[in-house]
Structures are given as structure tokens and as C-alpha cells.
């Protein structure tokens, strides 16, 4: 369980997952390097755009570092309450 500020209140999150748009991801690896929990890794094979893409391997805490720093806006972190 993790905590996140949502508007003016703190909510308890049960699960967060980074969702990668493989069509937008250019495989720069910024998200992989910035993730404090190593929840992302580059794929072993290229995606539809011809680049290796980031994929979720588990352990996301919902910090959204990957989402904020992605230069291609290819990642959105989805969290459930």
C-alpha cells in the first residue's frame, strides 16, 4: 500500500502501474534510469516504431518520475485506490 496526494487530500493506493505507449516510446531509457524501484526495463525486441521500448517489470510505487521526465510523453502511471 502506498500514499499519494490527490487534490487536497491524501489517498491510499493499492496498486500503481506505468502504462507505456509503445508507439510513442523511443527507448531512450530515461524512465529506466530514473525509477527508484527499477520497475521499468527496456524490451529485448523492438516495438512497432522500430525502437526498443520500456516495459513494466513490477514494483511501481506511483512516484511518477517516469511520467514526468519522459520526453515523448509515452508513459502514464495508473493507480487504484
Rosetta silent file (secondary structure, phi, psi, omega in degrees, C-alpha in Angstrom):
SEQUENCE: XXXXXXXXXXXXXXXXXXXXXXXXXXXXXXXXXXXXXXXXXXXXXXXXXXXXXXXXXXXXXXXXXXXXXXXXXXXXXXXXX
SCORE:     score description
SCORE:     0.000 S_00000001
   1 L     0.000  138.483 -179.339    0.000    0.000    0.000 S_00000001
   2 E  -130.313  162.240 -179.144    1.223    3.467   -0.907 S_00000001
   3 E  -116.527  143.574 -178.862    0.039    7.007   -0.237 S_00000001
   4 E  -145.629  142.145  177.322   -0.458    9.764   -2.787 S_00000001
   5 E   -84.488  125.147  179.276   -1.791   13.298   -2.573 S_00000001
   6 E  -120.668  107.566 -174.461   -4.903   13.704   -4.702 S_00000001
   7 L    60.458 -113.973 -176.355   -6.047   17.343   -4.816 S_00000001
   8 L  -107.058    8.143 -179.093   -6.242   18.417   -1.178 S_00000001
   9 E  -131.071  158.552  177.005   -6.365   15.009    0.500 S_00000001
  10 E   -94.944  133.992  178.495   -4.086   12.004    0.860 S_00000001
  11 E  -120.137  154.423  179.315   -5.379    8.717   -0.527 S_00000001
  12 E   -95.435  123.154 -178.358   -4.173    5.187   -0.016 S_00000001
  13 E  -100.846  137.758  179.796   -3.181    3.451   -3.236 S_00000001
  14 L   -96.787  -28.738 -177.997   -3.268   -0.301   -3.567 S_00000001
  15 E  -157.891  132.722  175.109   -1.569   -0.688   -6.943 S_00000001
  16 E  -123.283  140.797 -179.048    0.230    1.543   -9.424 S_00000001
  17 E  -139.714  124.585  172.720    1.256    0.530  -12.926 S_00000001
  18 E   -76.688  127.748  179.750    3.147    2.579  -15.524 S_00000001
  19 E  -105.031  120.280 -176.238    1.413    2.213  -18.894 S_00000001
  20 E  -103.688  128.139  173.428    3.781    2.660  -21.856 S_00000001
  21 L   -85.378  102.297 -174.472    2.548    3.641  -25.320 S_00000001
  22 L   -66.289  -19.398  176.138    4.955    1.545  -27.407 S_00000001
  23 L   -73.606  -25.749  179.748    4.076    3.596  -30.482 S_00000001
  24 L   -97.308  -28.205 -174.986    5.457    6.759  -28.839 S_00000001
  25 L   -67.442  129.008  178.677    8.361    5.290  -26.840 S_00000001
  26 L  -102.737    3.673  176.441   11.767    5.787  -28.496 S_00000001
  27 L    70.321   31.373 -178.801   13.666    3.647  -25.966 S_00000001
  28 L   -68.753  -26.966  176.935   15.827    6.459  -24.583 S_00000001
  29 L    86.217    4.478  179.802   15.932    4.745  -21.164 S_00000001
  30 H   -59.947  -44.263 -179.582   15.391    7.893  -19.098 S_00000001
  31 H   -63.782  -38.601  179.571   12.475    6.277  -17.244 S_00000001
  32 H   -63.912  -43.819 -179.417   14.518    3.135  -16.591 S_00000001
  33 H   -69.704  -34.507 -175.849   17.390    5.185  -15.132 S_00000001
  34 H   -83.759  -21.621 -175.153   15.150    7.445  -13.007 S_00000001
  35 L   -64.382  120.925 -178.831   12.893    4.801  -11.460 S_00000001
  36 L   -70.891  -16.464 -178.793   13.802    4.424   -7.767 S_00000001
  37 L  -111.207    6.478 -177.516   12.401    0.861   -7.693 S_00000001
  38 L    51.695   45.615 -177.867   13.713   -0.374  -11.082 S_00000001
  39 L   -83.179   -8.813  179.874   10.114   -1.059  -12.096 S_00000001
  40 E  -123.445  149.839  176.088   10.856   -0.491  -15.790 S_00000001
  41 E  -145.093  155.841  176.346   13.268   -2.149  -18.209 S_00000001
  42 E   -78.551  140.817 -179.334   13.943   -1.838  -21.916 S_00000001
  43 E   -66.857  157.961  179.087   12.410   -4.578  -24.051 S_00000001
  44 E   -83.092  -20.737  179.824   14.665   -7.098  -25.737 S_00000001
  45 E  -123.756  156.231 -179.453   12.977   -6.653  -29.122 S_00000001
  46 E   -72.306  153.447  176.778   11.819   -3.510  -30.969 S_00000001
  47 L   -88.818 -167.090 -177.226    8.246   -2.302  -30.918 S_00000001
  48 L   -64.129  -23.766  179.723    6.098   -1.175  -33.863 S_00000001
  49 L   -85.473   -4.201  179.108    8.054    2.072  -34.201 S_00000001
  50 L    93.667   -0.597  179.923   11.319    0.168  -34.602 S_00000001
  51 L  -108.517  152.629  167.558   12.728    1.104  -31.193 S_00000001
  52 E   -67.524  145.729 -176.005   13.161   -0.911  -28.034 S_00000001
  53 E  -124.083  161.784  177.744   10.523    0.300  -25.595 S_00000001
  54 E   -78.088  140.555  176.087   10.148    0.475  -21.818 S_00000001
  55 E  -134.959  148.786 -177.612    8.117   -2.268  -20.205 S_00000001
  56 E   -77.255  128.443  178.719    6.830   -2.720  -16.671 S_00000001
  57 L  -114.266   -2.010  175.864    8.582   -5.432  -14.670 S_00000001
  58 L   113.423  153.499  174.272    6.915   -4.849  -11.282 S_00000001
  59 L    96.050   14.640 -178.726    7.360   -2.889   -8.078 S_00000001
  60 L   -65.045  136.644  177.463    5.930    0.531   -9.006 S_00000001
  61 L  -108.532    1.558  176.527    5.308    2.842   -6.028 S_00000001
  62 L    79.809   23.902 -178.598    3.497    5.540   -8.020 S_00000001
  63 L   -73.687  -20.911  177.085    6.128    8.290   -7.755 S_00000001
  64 L    68.319   17.482  176.696    5.506    9.240  -11.410 S_00000001
  65 H   -59.772  -41.346 -179.780    9.163   10.089  -12.118 S_00000001
  66 H   -62.514  -42.539 -179.127    8.923    8.135  -15.369 S_00000001
  67 H   -66.307  -43.880 -176.791    5.796   10.012  -16.425 S_00000001
  68 H   -67.893  -36.052 -172.978    7.179   13.455  -15.588 S_00000001
  69 H  -100.450   -0.507  178.751   10.531   13.028  -17.317 S_00000001
  70 L   -67.817  117.582 -178.432    9.535   11.090  -20.447 S_00000001
  71 L   -71.143  -17.142 -179.114   10.468   13.383  -23.373 S_00000001
  72 L  -103.420    3.067 -178.547    7.966   11.625  -25.669 S_00000001
  73 L    53.662   41.305 -175.710    5.027   11.619  -23.198 S_00000001
  74 L   -94.030   -4.439 -176.335    4.839    7.846  -23.716 S_00000001
  75 E  -123.987  134.867  172.221    4.164    6.871  -20.071 S_00000001
  76 E  -130.081  129.557  178.359    1.141    7.363  -17.853 S_00000001
  77 E   -91.889  121.619  178.607    1.077    5.947  -14.315 S_00000001
  78 E  -104.092  128.306  178.640   -2.300    4.474  -13.406 S_00000001
  79 E  -125.470  145.118  177.334   -3.095    3.962   -9.715 S_00000001
  80 E  -107.429  143.830  175.364   -6.070    2.359   -7.997 S_00000001
  81 L   -81.135    0.000    0.000   -7.444    3.455   -4.644 S_00000001
